[in-house]
């Protein structure tokens, strides 16, 4: 499993807050695992997180590991800094990644590598886990890189 | 069975606006701006403000109906309504909700309004400076995804890429708003024209489709419209702008969290546009003027497509400035300057401009305009829209 010690973005951006519904996801990323919701009632994957399965209305949602790879569904490259931590920072790439092997759920992260690289919808990507061990409440983000 | 419709049942009888200020430049408190707009709308209609008996708003307006009712000494409050959802998605819904109240007899004389002093409060275009991001933001803010421009950009990227629509189509939308603002004395961007070179040279906010001029302004302002039963509107001072249809909402799971809507590359009008046309008994070809909320020009592009006004495969050809300019363009668009160049009045300036077009008093008048389509803030949920018409359309 890939991890990275360098950071996609500068320090000072908001950390993911601790909430009961999403705790299994963030506990999973600390172990370098991508864990999302899967319904015990109908077997479908679900993301973003919710208390109920939107298909069968079961409240019995499990959290299961999914292979941390997918393809770029869409992307953007912000230039204008909207947060003090981004002042003076060069542009960066955000990708929306679709996971075809998990009912096409989508997840968000930064695309690692040259921030000015050409980005193409449909490109295969794989996850890179980015730990923030120094935080008051340590957390790990899930970033993406072009699959080799 | 009586037909369940708003078509022709209510009308906008009065319109009111404060001066439109640049962000942070209003000399007035946000609530005072709301009071001014309400009084102006009543004056325009020739109605005693004390006879207003309801208020409808959207976007989490801070000027509460009860405080307005107390401050204005209205005789009795019969309807107070806040439409869920952020941004200007609820602008047309506020008018339709007021209409529903009036038509059903819940109230008789309802103000739909919005007040927004972003200099006094927080701007939308800046990310929240918090230690921890909660809810859906927890999956965006740590990755630098936190402003409206950033939240919507990936919908636009996907839509434009899927259909091969070039950025020039969005440039035409920006140029139409700036073109119309140059003759509008209310417009914040009057005297600051936009040409192709200036647009192309403007800085990126977010690649690949948000240059500076693709993004709305942020302003300090308030506006209001007065909604009354159709029969009463005829007896008041102004030519009525009849509500021919109103719709709101979104398609299946359009609000699915963390960018998981099944139909993602959408302005969220696929079902809402259909419902609007059904109620109005009109179609896209019947619209004389189009007012389409520009939070971002890519959202306008998607909403025009989803309202059947432009085919995606024809967008590169059709979306040129001359087609969008009043008075003679094939589809006059945002004829007062809209959110880009008149004022970011959260879309209520578009409703008011629609009323002016039907009265024949717009500064970029489309000759003989009988119908106006108003499209509320695209890409949020719920979205809303409205068709207004003259008496001839009833």
Interface residues (C-beta under 8 A of the other chain):
Chain A: X8 X9 X13 X14 X15 X16 X17 X18 X19 X22 X47 X48 X49 X50 X54 X73 X74 X75 X76 X77 X78 X79 X80 X82 X83 X84 X86 X91 X92 X94 X96 X105 X106 X107 X108 X109 X110 X121 X139 X141
Chain B: X125 X126 X127 X128 X129 X130 X131 X132 X133 X134 X135 X136 X137 X138 X139 X140 X141 X142 X143 X144 X145 X146 X147 X149 X150 X153 X154 X155 X157 X158 X161 X203 X204 X205 X206 X207 X208 X253 X256 X257 X258 X259 X260 X264 X265
